[in-house]
Amino acid sequence: MLRWNGYGKETITYPLSETARLYFSQILGRAEHPPDVERASVIVRPPHPFSKSHPLLQFDDETRLQHALGQSFPDLAAKRFGQFPRFPDAVAFPESDQDVTDLLVWARTAGTQVIPFGGGTSVVGGVNPAKREEDDRPVLTISLARLNDLHDLDEVSHLATFGAGTLGPYVEAQLRAHDFTLGHYPQSFEHSSLGGWVATRSAGQQSLSYGRIESLFAGGTIETPSGRITLPSLPASAAGPDLRQLILGSEGRLGIITKATVRVRPLPETEIFYGVMFPDWTTGIHAAREAIQAGTPLSMMRLSNPTETETFLKLPEHQNQVGILRSLLKWKNFTSEKCLMLFGVSGSNTMVRFGRRAMVEVTRQHHGFWLTELIGRQWAKSRFRSAYLRDTLWEHGYAIDTLETAVPWNAVPIASQTILNVLADAVSPVLAMLHLSHMYRDGASLYFTFVFRVGATWEETIQRWRALKAAGSKAVLSVGGTITHQHGVGVEHRPYLTPEKSELGIETLRNVQKSLDPLGIMNPGKLI
Ligand SMILES: Cc1cc2nc3c(=O)[nH]c(=O)nc-3n(C[C@H](O)[C@H](O)[C@H](O)COP(=O)(O)OP(=O)(O)OC[C@H]3O[C@@H](n4cnc5c(N)ncnc54)[C@H](O)[C@@H]3O)c2cc1C
C-alpha cells in the first residue's frame, strides 16, 4: 500500500538514529510533531456533475484523493495538515493509445482540463489541479498506470519501446529479463514512470555513463488535443529542429506521451561504488572537475559539502563504524572542512579497473583519503530508501526540502556560497547543505537541502517554506543558474522561468502549445 500522506510504501521507513535526532535538535532546537489529520477526516468534495460520462472514468473518493497532489513540499504539508486545495473530478485509466485519444475528445466536449499523471512524484506541483481562480473548469486526471508494457525490444539496435506509464522497477525488470538495462535511476525510481521522466527531463543518479533522459529518449508517440504525433527513433537526423526536444520537458502541456522508445544497453559486467574524503570543498571541486574533464569513465559522482558530509555521517544507526572512520580521518589531519565524494564505475571489468585506477590517482593528487568499500555499498543499498527520510523527519517535527540548479564550473564556488548564505538568512534556525550531483565537462548541478522546524499550523509551516524557496530561487537566478536542473518547472518554478527562456522564448512555447491544444485544456498553470 502506498502512503496516502507521504512518500512511497507504508511498509518502508527510514528510522532516525538517536545520534541523528540529537544532531538535528542541537542545530534546529527541539521540535514538536503537529498531529496529522486522519485519512477519514479528509472531506473529498463531490465531483463536478458531467452532462455525459465516459466508461473509463472513476469518481470514487479514494481514487480522486490519491491523484489530488504530487510530492512537493507544499503537497506534503497539505496532506499532513489536511489542506487539500482541490481534487480531480474524475480519474481515468486508459489501456491503449486509442483510449487516450477518445478521452481527449471527451474532455474537449465536456469542457474539462486534463492532467496527465505518471507516478505522481512531481516535486513542483506538476500533477495538481490548477487553482480555481486560475482555471475553474472541472478536472480530469488521466493516469498512465495501465500503459506499462514493453512493446518492443530491438536487441540489434539497442532500442526498447514501453508504454509511458511503466514505473522504474518494471522498466528495469522487463529489460533485465533480456540482459539489458536503461540505467535511469532518479531517487524516485521506484515510483516514477518513463513518461514522467520524459515529460520532466529527469536526471538519473548514474547520468555520467547513461546520460540524462534526453539522451536516452529516442522517439515516441504523443496524443495531443489536435491529433497524434509519432516521432521515429533515428540515430541522428539533420531534418530541421528536433521535435523530441519539444516533448522532453513538456510537462503535460502539449499532450499525453503514450509510448516512449529508449536507448538501452547490455547489463554492465561490474558495478561498484566508492567513497573518498577530500580535505575541503575547494579541493573536492577541483578533484571532481579534473576527473570529469579528463573523461574518466564513471557512472556517477557526488561531492558533499562539509555540512552535508557531517549530516551523512550522523545518519547511520550503528555509529561504531563511523567512530572508527572519524578516528582515522583525525589521524590523517582531516578537519570539520572535510568533504565526502561518492562515485560509481559501471561497465566491463576492464573499464571499471581503468576508472578506479584513474580515481586513485585523482585522490592522491588532491590529498584525498580512499574510504572502505562499505561507504559506497551503503549508499547504493539505501539510494532509494533515503527518500523516506522526509516523512521520518516530519514525524520528528522537522521539514526538509531541496533546491537544485546547474552552473558552469567557474561559478560553482560562488554559487554554492551565495545560495547557502541566502538560505541561512531566510529562516532561523535552518540547516542548509549541498552536494554537486550531476557533472558535465562544462559544469555541475548543485543540489541544496534545507531542514527547518515544522510550524504549529499549516500557515506557519508554509510561510517558512515560502521564505526559503523564494530566497533560494532568487539567489539561483542571481548567480546565473538554471531554475531547475532536473525537477522541472511545474507551478513552483514557473515565476522564475522567463530570465532563462526570454519573453520571446516563452511566447514561442505558448504558440506551440496553442497549435497542439487550442482550447488550453492540457495541464493548465504548469510550465508556462
Ligand atoms: C523522493 C523523490 C526523489 C526524486 N528524485 C529525482 C531525481 O533523482 N531526479 C529527477 O530528475 N527527479 C527526481 N524527482 C522528481 C520526480 O520524480 C521526477 O520529476 C519524475 O520524472 C516524475 O515522474 P512521474 O512519473 O512521477 O511524473 P508525474 O509526477 O506523474 O508527472 C510529472 C509531470 O509530467 C507530466 N506527465 C507525466 N506523465 C506524462 C505523460 N505520459 N505524458 C505527458 N505528460 C506527463 C505530468 O502532467 C506532470 O506535469 C524526485 C521526486 C521525489 C518525490
The ligand as an SDF file (V2000), in Angstrom:
LIG
                    3D

 53 58  0  0  0  0  0  0  0  0999 V2000
   11.7700   11.3680   -3.3160 C   0  0  0  0  0  0  0  0  0  0  0  0
   11.9100   11.9550   -4.6920 C   0  0  0  0  0  0  0  0  0  0  0  0
   13.1290   11.8850   -5.3310 C   0  0  0  0  0  0  0  0  0  0  0  0
   13.2840   12.4200   -6.6110 C   0  0  0  0  0  0  0  0  0  0  0  0
   14.4830   12.2840   -7.2410 N   0  0  0  0  0  0  0  0  0  0  0  0
   14.6370   12.7370   -8.5040 C   0  0  0  0  0  0  0  0  0  0  0  0
   15.8730   12.5590   -9.1980 C   0  0  0  0  0  0  0  0  0  0  0  0
   16.8210   11.9460   -8.6830 O   0  0  0  0  0  0  0  0  0  0  0  0
   15.9650   13.0560  -10.4600 N   0  0  0  0  0  0  0  0  0  0  0  0
   14.9230   13.6770  -11.0590 C   0  0  0  0  0  0  0  0  0  0  0  0
   15.0590   14.0770  -12.2030 O   0  0  0  0  0  0  0  0  0  0  0  0
   13.7570   13.8750  -10.4230 N   0  0  0  0  0  0  0  0  0  0  0  0
   13.5700   13.4150   -9.1770 C   0  0  0  0  0  0  0  0  0  0  0  0
   12.3690   13.5830   -8.5250 N   0  0  0  0  0  0  0  0  0  0  0  0
   11.2760   14.2730   -9.2060 C   0  0  0  0  0  0  0  0  0  0  0  0
   10.3080   13.3410   -9.9900 C   0  0  0  0  0  0  0  0  0  0  0  0
   10.4270   12.0170   -9.5370 O   0  0  0  0  0  0  0  0  0  0  0  0
   10.6190   13.4290  -11.4590 C   0  0  0  0  0  0  0  0  0  0  0  0
   10.2260   14.6940  -11.9360 O   0  0  0  0  0  0  0  0  0  0  0  0
    9.9650   12.3250  -12.3210 C   0  0  0  0  0  0  0  0  0  0  0  0
   10.4680   12.4270  -13.6190 O   0  0  0  0  0  0  0  0  0  0  0  0
    8.4450   12.4350  -12.3610 C   0  0  0  0  0  0  0  0  0  0  0  0
    7.9380   11.2350  -12.9130 O   0  0  0  0  0  0  0  0  0  0  0  0
    6.4540   10.7630  -12.6030 P   0  0  0  0  0  0  0  0  0  0  0  0
    6.1660    9.5860  -13.4380 O   0  0  0  0  0  0  0  0  0  0  0  0
    6.2430   10.6250  -11.1500 O   0  0  0  0  0  0  0  0  0  0  0  0
    5.6380   12.0100  -13.1710 O   0  0  0  0  0  0  0  0  0  0  0  0
    4.4230   12.7630  -12.5360 P   0  0  0  0  0  0  0  0  0  0  0  0
    4.7840   13.3000  -11.2100 O   0  0  0  0  0  0  0  0  0  0  0  0
    3.2190   11.9170  -12.6230 O   0  0  0  0  0  0  0  0  0  0  0  0
    4.2710   13.9650  -13.5770 O   0  0  0  0  0  0  0  0  0  0  0  0
    5.2640   14.9480  -13.7000 C   0  0  0  0  0  0  0  0  0  0  0  0
    4.8650   15.9030  -14.8310 C   0  0  0  0  0  0  0  0  0  0  0  0
    4.8940   15.2220  -16.0690 O   0  0  0  0  0  0  0  0  0  0  0  0
    3.5980   15.1580  -16.6570 C   0  0  0  0  0  0  0  0  0  0  0  0
    3.4510   13.7940  -17.1840 N   0  0  0  0  0  0  0  0  0  0  0  0
    3.6140   12.6140  -16.5190 C   0  0  0  0  0  0  0  0  0  0  0  0
    3.4400   11.5870  -17.3570 N   0  0  0  0  0  0  0  0  0  0  0  0
    3.1790   12.1210  -18.5690 C   0  0  0  0  0  0  0  0  0  0  0  0
    2.9000   11.5690  -19.8410 C   0  0  0  0  0  0  0  0  0  0  0  0
    2.8720   10.2530  -20.0580 N   0  0  0  0  0  0  0  0  0  0  0  0
    2.6610   12.4190  -20.8680 N   0  0  0  0  0  0  0  0  0  0  0  0
    2.6870   13.7670  -20.6920 C   0  0  0  0  0  0  0  0  0  0  0  0
    2.9400   14.3290  -19.5140 N   0  0  0  0  0  0  0  0  0  0  0  0
    3.1820   13.5150  -18.4650 C   0  0  0  0  0  0  0  0  0  0  0  0
    2.6280   15.4740  -15.5340 C   0  0  0  0  0  0  0  0  0  0  0  0
    1.4390   16.0490  -16.0190 O   0  0  0  0  0  0  0  0  0  0  0  0
    3.4520   16.4250  -14.6940 C   0  0  0  0  0  0  0  0  0  0  0  0
    3.3940   17.7130  -15.2190 O   0  0  0  0  0  0  0  0  0  0  0  0
   12.1900   13.0580   -7.2430 C   0  0  0  0  0  0  0  0  0  0  0  0
   10.9510   13.1180   -6.5900 C   0  0  0  0  0  0  0  0  0  0  0  0
   10.8120   12.5600   -5.3310 C   0  0  0  0  0  0  0  0  0  0  0  0
    9.4750   12.6230   -4.6490 C   0  0  0  0  0  0  0  0  0  0  0  0
  1  2  1  0
  2  3  1  0
  2 52  2  0
  3  4  2  0
  4  5  1  0
  4 50  1  0
  5  6  2  0
  6  7  1  0
  6 13  1  0
  7  8  2  0
  7  9  1  0
  9 10  1  0
 10 11  2  0
 10 12  1  0
 12 13  2  0
 13 14  1  0
 14 15  1  0
 14 50  1  0
 15 16  1  0
 16 17  1  0
 16 18  1  0
 18 19  1  0
 18 20  1  0
 20 21  1  0
 20 22  1  0
 22 23  1  0
 23 24  1  0
 24 25  2  0
 24 26  1  0
 24 27  1  0
 27 28  1  0
 28 29  2  0
 28 30  1  0
 28 31  1  0
 31 32  1  0
 32 33  1  0
 33 34  1  0
 33 48  1  0
 34 35  1  0
 35 36  1  0
 35 46  1  0
 36 37  1  0
 36 45  1  0
 37 38  2  0
 38 39  1  0
 39 40  1  0
 39 45  2  0
 40 41  1  0
 40 42  2  0
 42 43  1  0
 43 44  2  0
 44 45  1  0
 46 47  1  0
 46 48  1  0
 48 49  1  0
 50 51  2  0
 51 52  1  0
 52 53  1  0
M  END
$$$$
